[in-house]
């Protein structure tokens, strides 16, 4: 896919536990967003700073569920694809998830694989569905959530699975400045795919969230960055450029391929099981 796709990140300030109010804000933002792909933060539906599993489950939804249905209707009206974060209830299990929805309805979900000891992640179940890549009219999309971006193996798995655009809903507080500013361009450049981060703003449960959402192209160049307030940013990317992994600086003299030049036969230590605690 070589055509341009406009991506819009909506940097919101969700209210803790106010699911219906937050959902109305998401639906309204989709209607006003110029992008064909619209991305919202981690836990945009519910907020993040819950103090127990019971509190989190009380504000969680199944996928598919009422929120994904409402977002699908908004996608139909705007002809958009949307990624938004929510707490997912699956039986008695709580997952920190992101849903991908388009005009035809729910496309898929991603469950956060790496959980920090922070906020509702203290009570969530680790993701169990790996790193899926979703083929859509706006490109092949991979999703990670916040802390997942700290693990290069996760982003590389999505690249090897064919992802052209990496979508990362986040809740980065002030203490996560390095992750917010440095991880996106590094993951973009080392994997040669576009990276989109959607952070939240505001204060919740004793934490202040720093905003700074960003869109980087597949060479790691910054295309757009948000400030620290509630706002939207947009940029045009060509998803197909991510498939051209061989970078030719001087033909025959200076060429790089960060996928083709890998040496996986020597990387066994990366996937070796952790020793017993």
Secondary structure by P-SEA (a helix, b strand, c coil): ccbbbbbbbbbccccccaaaaaaaaaaaaaaaccccbbbbccccccccccccaaaaaaaccccccaaaaaaaaaaaaacbbbbbbbbbbcccccccbbbbbcccccccccccccccccccccccccccccbbbbbccccbbbbbcccccccaaaaaaaaaacccbbbbbcccccccccccccaaaaaaaaacbbbbbbbbbcccccccccccccccccccccccccccccbbbbbbbccccccccccccccccbbbbcccccccccccccccccccc
